[in-house]
Amino acid sequence: MASTQSIVDFILEQIDDAGIVSAKKMFGEYGIYCNGKMVALVCDDQFFVKPTVAGKNFAASIAEGSPYPGAKPHLLIPGEKWDDRDWLVELLKH
C-alpha cells in the first residue's frame, strides 16, 4: 500500500527545524532527507527513522520495525510521537 502525500507533508513540517528537509517518492513510498542525507522512510503511512547509536539511546522506548521486507530494522515512530515536533527534531539530530 502506498503512503499518502498528506502524511509525508505533515512529517516534513514537523521536522523542518532539523535542517533542510525533503522527501523523494520511491516505489509508492518516500525517502525522507535531512541536509541531503536519507534519514528516514515513510512506508505504508508509517514513519521509520534510520537507527544510530545516539538515536537509539535517545529513543530507548521506541520499538524497531522493518519498513519493507528484507530491510534492516528502523525506529518505528508511533503516531502519537508525530505531534511532538521538538522530540522528532532532537531524534533526527542524533
N, C-alpha and C positions, 0 to 999 in steps of 0.2 A: 504494500500500500504506500503510495507516495505521500510525502509530507505537504502540508498546506503552507502557502506563502505567508499567510497572516501570522502563523506561529513563528516562522523564521523572522519576519519583520519585528515581532514583539521581542524575541530574544536579542536581536541586534540592537534594539532600542535600550534594552536593559543593560547590555554590556558595553554600550557606547563609550563609557569613561575608561575602559581598559586600554584604549588605543584606537588605531584606525581599524575598524571592523567592517567586514563584508561577508557575503555569502555567495557561493557558486553552486549552481544546480548540477547534480551529479546523479544520473540514472534515476531521476524522480525524487532524490533525496538531496541534502545540502551539506556542503562543507562550510564550516564557519572559520574565518580567518581573522587574525588579530596581528596588525603590523606585518602583513604579508605571509604569516606562518599559519598553517592549518592547526587549530587548537581544539576543534570540536566538530561534531556531526549532529545533524537533525535527521533522524530516520524514523519513519512511522510516527511522526509528530512527537517524538521523544528526544530529549536533549542529552547527548553523550559528550563528555569532556575527556580529552586525552589525559591519561594519568601521568603525573610527575611525582617524584618522591615528596616534594614540598606540598603539592596539591592534595595528595592522598593524606598527608598529615593534617592539613588544614580542614579537609572534608572527611575526617575519620569515620563519621557516622553514615556516610553515603555509600550505598551498595554499588557494585560494579555490574555491568551487563555488556553484552555484545551488540553493537549497532546493526550487524548483519551477520549471517552465517559465515564462520571462518575468521571473523575479525578478532583482534586482540581485545581483551576487556577494557572498557572505558568506565569512567564515573558516570553513572546514570542519575542525572539530576532530577529529583521528583518535582512535579508541577508546583507544589507549594513553595519551593525554593525560587521559582522563576520570578516571583514578585519582590524578592529581596535583592534589589539592584546592587547594593554595597557588597553583599556576600558574594554574588556572582563575579563582580569585578575583582574582588580580592582573590577569589579562586583562580581566575584566569591570570592574575599577576604572579601566581605561584608556579 
